[in-house]
Amino acid sequence: MTASVHVTKFAAAERQLRAAIRMFFLEEDELAIHTIASAAYRLLANLKDDRGMDEAADAHLTVIFYAVRSYKRGTLPKHMSGNPELVAQIAEMAAILPIEVDSRITDVKASLGAESAQQYWRNRNKAANFLKHADKDPNATLDATDVDNAHLLMQCLSAYIDLFKNQLVPEGLVFWLYSCVRDEDLSSVPPHLQPVTDRLQKVHPDNLRAFCAEYIRSLAQRQNAA
């Protein structure tokens, strides 16, 4: 008798997320990365919903919380601090929201109306739906700016962490540290990981993704050898 192998929804999402991150660092096709990451994100959002969590609301909260906290800490990354209009918007939110320099995101709750949630998913799924369907719009085109894999992967990773606290897989850990270095925002990096970010900072930006791909391979080899 042949044994059958079953894959859970979470296992599928984790494998897709890990594969998409590896593909991102190897600079493979952006559309293929987007398709795989979008599939992982949808699964993770559904799993969160099953546990009474709302990914659309959490995604909005994550952006606002870290922007406001970084503003109050004086650690806004350059891509934000260099935009006066954005800084003014963050300052307005910082004046009214209960977010302080020592706040944690778990201290703050957010909710989103049905219309806003639907709009979030329309925007988030725009490129993924284009890449998945052609039955109603075979002549449609896609604006390349709608494919932002770095942002999508961070949203995937955030949803993954919401579901499984402190269980970052090697790909997720490396992608998070890469994002911190890329955005020049190391304020949330714990002391025991600072030597890694110090090393990443010394790599030329043009070589950083290739370096991260190799770092993931080395971490996987260590795990397999353990």
C-alpha positions as CSV (number, residue, x, y, z in Angstrom):
1,M,0.0,0.0,0.0
2,T,1.4,3.4,-1.0
3,A,1.3,6.1,1.8
4,S,-0.2,9.4,0.9
5,V,1.3,12.7,1.8
6,H,-0.9,15.6,2.9
7,V,0.1,19.3,2.9
8,T,-1.6,21.6,5.3
9,K,-2.7,25.2,4.3
10,F,-0.1,26.6,6.6
11,A,2.7,24.4,5.2
12,A,1.7,25.4,1.7
13,A,1.8,29.1,2.6
14,E,5.2,28.8,4.4
15,R,6.7,26.9,1.4
16,Q,5.4,29.5,-1.0
17,L,6.7,32.4,1.1
18,R,10.1,30.8,1.5
19,A,10.4,30.1,-2.2
20,A,9.3,33.6,-3.1
21,I,11.9,35.1,-0.8
22,R,14.7,32.9,-2.3
23,M,13.5,33.9,-5.8
24,F,13.6,37.6,-4.8
25,F,17.2,37.4,-3.6
26,L,18.2,35.5,-6.7
27,E,16.5,38.2,-8.8
28,E,14.4,35.8,-10.7
29,D,11.3,36.9,-12.8
30,E,9.4,39.6,-10.9
31,L,6.0,38.3,-12.2
32,A,6.7,34.8,-11.1
33,I,7.8,36.0,-7.6
34,H,4.6,38.1,-7.4
35,T,2.3,35.2,-8.3
36,I,3.9,32.9,-5.7
37,A,4.0,35.6,-2.9
38,S,0.4,36.6,-3.6
39,A,-0.7,33.0,-3.2
40,A,1.1,32.7,0.1
41,Y,-0.4,36.0,1.3
42,R,-3.9,35.0,0.4
43,L,-3.5,31.7,2.4
44,L,-2.0,33.5,5.4
45,A,-4.8,36.1,5.3
46,N,-7.4,33.3,5.3
47,L,-5.7,31.5,8.2
48,K,-5.7,34.8,10.2
49,D,-9.4,35.3,9.4
50,D,-10.1,31.8,10.7
51,R,-8.4,32.8,14.0
52,G,-10.5,36.0,14.3
53,M,-7.8,38.3,12.9
54,D,-8.2,40.8,10.1
55,E,-5.3,41.1,7.7
56,A,-6.5,44.3,6.0
57,A,-6.8,46.1,9.4
58,D,-3.5,44.7,10.6
59,A,-1.7,45.8,7.4
60,H,-2.9,49.4,7.9
61,L,-2.0,49.3,11.6
62,T,1.5,48.0,10.9
63,V,2.3,50.8,8.5
64,I,0.9,53.5,10.7
65,F,2.3,52.1,14.0
66,Y,5.9,51.8,12.9
67,A,5.8,55.2,11.1
68,V,4.5,57.0,14.1
69,R,6.8,55.2,16.6
70,S,9.9,55.8,14.4
71,Y,8.8,59.5,14.1
72,K,8.6,59.8,17.9
73,R,11.9,58.0,18.3
74,G,13.6,60.2,15.7
75,T,14.5,57.2,13.6
76,L,12.3,57.6,10.5
77,P,14.1,56.0,7.5
78,K,15.4,58.3,4.8
79,H,12.8,57.3,2.3
80,M,10.2,58.8,4.7
81,S,12.2,61.6,6.4
82,G,13.1,63.0,3.0
83,N,9.5,63.5,2.0
84,P,8.2,66.6,3.8
85,E,4.5,66.0,2.9
86,L,4.7,62.4,4.3
87,V,6.5,63.6,7.5
88,A,3.7,66.2,8.0
89,Q,1.1,63.4,7.7
90,I,2.9,61.2,10.2
91,A,3.2,64.2,12.6
92,E,-0.5,64.7,12.5
93,M,-1.1,61.0,13.3
94,A,1.5,61.1,16.0
95,A,-0.4,64.0,17.7
96,I,-3.6,62.0,18.1
97,L,-2.7,58.3,18.3
98,P,-1.7,56.5,21.6
99,I,1.7,55.4,20.2
100,E,4.8,56.3,22.2
101,V,8.5,55.6,21.8
102,D,8.3,52.4,24.0
103,S,4.9,51.2,22.6
104,R,4.6,47.7,21.1
105,I,2.3,46.9,18.2
106,T,0.5,44.4,20.4
107,D,-0.6,47.4,22.6
108,V,-2.6,48.9,19.8
109,K,-5.8,47.6,18.1
110,A,-7.2,48.7,14.8
111,S,-10.4,48.0,12.9
112,L,-11.4,48.7,9.3
113,G,-14.8,49.2,7.7
114,A,-16.0,46.8,5.1
115,E,-15.6,49.2,2.2
116,S,-12.0,50.1,3.2
117,A,-11.2,46.4,3.6
118,Q,-12.6,45.6,0.2
119,Q,-10.6,48.5,-1.3
120,Y,-7.4,47.2,0.4
121,W,-7.8,43.8,-1.2
122,R,-8.7,45.3,-4.6
123,N,-5.5,47.2,-4.6
124,R,-3.5,44.3,-3.2
125,N,-4.9,41.8,-5.7
126,K,-4.7,43.9,-8.8
127,A,-1.4,42.6,-10.1
128,A,-2.1,39.0,-8.9
129,N,-5.4,38.9,-10.6
130,F,-3.9,40.2,-13.8
131,L,-1.3,37.4,-13.7
132,K,-4.0,34.8,-12.9
133,H,-6.9,35.5,-15.2
134,A,-7.5,36.4,-18.8
135,D,-11.1,35.3,-19.4
136,K,-12.6,38.8,-19.1
137,D,-9.8,41.1,-20.2
138,P,-7.4,39.3,-22.6
139,N,-6.1,42.6,-23.9
140,A,-5.4,44.2,-20.6
141,T,-2.0,45.5,-19.6
142,L,-0.3,45.8,-16.3
143,D,1.6,48.8,-15.0
144,A,5.0,47.6,-13.9
145,T,4.8,49.9,-10.8
146,D,1.9,47.7,-9.5
147,V,4.4,44.9,-9.0
148,D,6.2,45.7,-5.7
149,N,7.5,42.4,-4.5
150,A,9.6,43.8,-1.6
151,H,6.5,45.4,-0.1
152,L,4.3,42.3,-0.8
153,L,6.9,40.0,0.8
154,M,7.1,42.1,3.9
155,Q,3.3,42.0,4.2
156,C,3.5,38.2,3.8
157,L,6.1,38.0,6.5
158,S,4.1,40.2,8.8
159,A,1.1,38.0,8.4
160,Y,3.2,34.9,9.0
161,I,4.5,36.4,12.2
162,D,1.0,37.3,13.4
163,L,0.1,33.7,13.1
164,F,3.3,32.0,14.4
165,K,5.1,34.2,16.9
166,N,8.9,33.9,17.0
167,Q,9.0,31.2,14.4
168,L,10.9,33.0,11.6
169,V,12.3,30.6,9.1
170,P,15.8,31.4,7.7
171,E,14.4,33.1,4.6
172,G,12.1,35.3,6.7
173,L,14.8,36.3,9.1
174,V,17.2,37.2,6.3
175,F,14.5,39.1,4.4
176,W,13.6,41.1,7.5
177,L,17.2,42.0,8.3
178,Y,17.7,42.9,4.6
179,S,14.7,45.2,4.8
180,C,16.0,46.9,7.9
181,V,19.4,47.6,6.3
182,R,17.8,48.7,3.0
183,D,15.5,51.2,4.8
184,E,18.3,52.3,7.1
185,D,16.1,51.5,10.1
186,L,17.8,49.3,12.6
187,S,15.9,50.4,15.7
188,S,14.0,47.2,16.0
189,V,17.0,44.8,15.5
190,P,17.8,43.0,18.8
191,P,21.4,43.1,20.0
192,H,22.1,39.4,19.2
193,L,21.4,40.1,15.5
194,Q,23.2,43.4,15.2
195,P,26.5,41.7,14.0
196,V,24.5,40.4,11.0
197,T,23.1,43.8,10.1
198,D,26.6,45.3,10.6
199,R,27.9,42.7,8.0
200,L,25.0,43.5,5.6
201,Q,25.7,47.2,5.8
202,K,29.2,46.6,4.5
203,V,28.0,44.9,1.4
204,H,27.5,47.1,-1.7
205,P,23.8,47.7,-2.4
206,D,24.2,46.2,-5.9
207,N,25.5,42.9,-4.3
208,L,23.2,42.8,-1.3
209,R,20.5,40.5,-2.7
210,A,23.1,38.0,-3.9
211,F,24.8,38.1,-0.5
212,C,21.4,37.4,1.2
213,A,20.8,34.5,-1.1
214,E,24.1,33.0,-0.2
215,Y,23.5,33.7,3.5
216,I,20.1,31.8,3.3
217,R,22.0,28.8,1.8
218,S,24.5,28.8,4.5
219,L,21.8,28.9,7.2
220,A,20.0,26.0,5.6
221,Q,23.2,24.0,5.5
222,R,23.8,24.6,9.2
223,Q,20.2,23.5,10.0
224,N,20.6,20.3,7.9
225,A,23.9,19.5,9.6
226,A,22.5,20.0,13.1
